[in-house]
Amino acid sequence: MAKSQLKRHWEPGEAAFQRLLTWLDEGIDSQGERYLDIRDRLVHYFARRNSAAPDDLADETLNRVARRLEETGAIDDVAPARYCYIVAKFVLLESLRQRAREAGPLRDDTDAAQSLRIAAPDAAGDERERTLACLERCLQTCTASDRALILDYYGGQHDSARSQRKHLAGRLGLTANSLAIRACRIRSRLEACVRACREQ
Amino acid sequence: MPPDSDDHLVRYLLGDLPEAEAERLDERSITDSEFALRLRELENDLIDRYARGEAFDVSLEQFDRLHPRSPYLRGKVQFAQALHALTSRTVVETRGAPSRTAGPKAASASWFGWPSLAAAAVLVLAATGYLGVRNLQLGGELQDVEGRRAALERQHAQLQKELEQARDTPPPSRTPIIATFLLPPPRRGLAVETTAIPLPRGTDQVRWRLQVESDAYATFWAALKDLSTSRIVWRTGDLAAETSGSDRVVTLTVPASALVNERYLIELSGIDERGSAELVGHYAVRLVLQ
């Protein structure tokens, strides 16, 4: 995937990054979890908006928020998540404008990605094999319990998934909601790992 | 449609809502953690069903149009396909796998030098006298406790065994019955001809081998439309054409459980080099249950 062409004017130093973490935590030390959570939501927001480089745009958004915090010392007129959304909207608009300027008569990143798709008759099969190999490699980086959980959670057919997950939650002593949160987080991590592996 | 119903959110995920409403949900997807999770679950569910080729709602027609254009969705679908392949394989493997027990650990005391060992031995000897007396006092109590513990362990092991058996008992397996049919290429300029398909009772899967005349495409997609409801009831991922004699054939396999009515239309599309789908032909079928 092509990297975003948005220019980065500023990246937070350690102190600015710590200030960002503290601000996002809103008084409850989450050990960086809250930052990861917001970043993940931003990545999905940009991705749903069909951005070619959602990770880059999520980072750019959080860099801008950190910079604003650095400049003003505090942002307390709006909740952190909402402020991040407002900044993300601007970042998205800028990236769309930039893409439109650069695309011109040429293909944009999305078109390039499409054309890769049917590069050769066996390309789809190769791509699948590669993704599978990456997933296996990424699963090895998970703990044994996370590995078992994600394979059990996403293992069933749609019809039986609900009862299977209920059973799994009972076995693990979790509520259905806690299990869903845990499974979603593991899946997000794995997806990011597979994306990175495929880009290597 | 209620504003936060699953169907509404699926429309949002498929980019099918007015911009103002999409923005409202965009904001919630970042500011509301429960909503973000629900959205993620719906999205994963949608993609998993698509990747597994399960029967789905008509709204996924849009998913098909959207997914080649979105690197994000393409990546998610590929991930889901890989996860599905892996979980299917894991189920098969775990059924036959021997249980693993932890072996003895390597000699981790190798760093433990002889002088330290000698000092420890002296301490152990000194302590032995005291412990010997104390042991006699505690011996009786210990025997009782051990007895109770052993009984509890036996009980626990028995319960565990019963639980494992209940969990792992596979459903009775049999070879799936697959009915295979060859459909000739659609004739140009003519109305779509309906082919009658005799379907034996108890069929698990129906496999259609669609003859195609065009060799312009390396990849195809097929959609199965129920003509009595005009709904797409089945859709494939990428299909490759194979050569069979002088013909090119695309094979489509559909679970019989997805075929609840009689008349269906198979729409076959070729995917060009830009990733766009172009209709190659229609194949009309009428199922005759035998």
Boltz contact constraints between the chains, C-beta under 6 A:
constraints:
  - contact:
      token1: [A, 1]
      token2: [B, 71]
      max_distance: 6.0
  - contact:
      token1: [A, 41]
      token2: [B, 30]
      max_distance: 6.0
  - contact:
      token1: [A, 41]
      token2: [B, 36]
      max_distance: 6.0
  - contact:
      token1: [A, 45]
      token2: [B, 26]
      max_distance: 6.0
  - contact:
      token1: [A, 45]
      token2: [B, 29]
      max_distance: 6.0
  - contact:
      token1: [A, 45]
      token2: [B, 30]
      max_distance: 6.0
  - contact:
      token1: [A, 47]
      token2: [B, 72]
      max_distance: 6.0
  - contact:
      token1: [A, 50]
      token2: [B, 70]
      max_distance: 6.0
  - contact:
      token1: [A, 81]
      token2: [B, 30]
      max_distance: 6.0
  - contact:
      token1: [A, 81]
      token2: [B, 31]
      max_distance: 6.0
  - contact:
      token1: [A, 82]
      token2: [B, 31]
      max_distance: 6.0
  - contact:
      token1: [A, 85]
      token2: [B, 27]
      max_distance: 6.0
  - contact:
      token1: [A, 85]
      token2: [B, 30]
      max_distance: 6.0
  - contact:
      token1: [A, 113]
      token2: [B, 71]
      max_distance: 6.0
  - contact:
      token1: [A, 114]
      token2: [B, 68]
      max_distance: 6.0
  - contact:
      token1: [A, 114]
      token2: [B, 275]
      max_distance: 6.0
  - contact:
      token1: [A, 117]
      token2: [B, 275]
      max_distance: 6.0
  - contact:
      token1: [A, 118]
      token2: [B, 218]
      max_distance: 6.0
  - contact:
      token1: [A, 118]
      token2: [B, 219]
      max_distance: 6.0
  - contact:
      token1: [A, 118]
      token2: [B, 273]
      max_distance: 6.0
  - contact:
      token1: [A, 121]
      token2: [B, 218]
      max_distance: 6.0
  - contact:
      token1: [A, 124]
      token2: [B, 238]
      max_distance: 6.0
  - contact:
      token1: [A, 131]
      token2: [B, 78]
      max_distance: 6.0
  - contact:
      token1: [A, 131]
      token2: [B, 82]
      max_distance: 6.0
  - contact:
      token1: [A, 132]
      token2: [B, 82]
      max_distance: 6.0
  - contact:
      token1: [A, 132]
      token2: [B, 85]
      max_distance: 6.0
  - contact:
      token1: [A, 135]
      token2: [B, 82]
      max_distance: 6.0
  - contact:
      token1: [A, 151]
      token2: [B, 87]
      max_distance: 6.0
  - contact:
      token1: [A, 151]
      token2: [B, 90]
      max_distance: 6.0
  - contact:
      token1: [A, 154]
      token2: [B, 83]
      max_distance: 6.0
  - contact:
      token1: [A, 155]
      token2: [B, 87]
      max_distance: 6.0
  - contact:
      token1: [A, 158]
      token2: [B, 49]
      max_distance: 6.0
  - contact:
      token1: [A, 158]
      token2: [B, 54]
      max_distance: 6.0
  - contact:
      token1: [A, 180]
      token2: [B, 41]
      max_distance: 6.0
  - contact:
      token1: [A, 184]
      token2: [B, 40]
      max_distance: 6.0
  - contact:
      token1: [A, 191]
      token2: [B, 79]
      max_distance: 6.0
  - contact:
      token1: [A, 194]
      token2: [B, 79]
      max_distance: 6.0
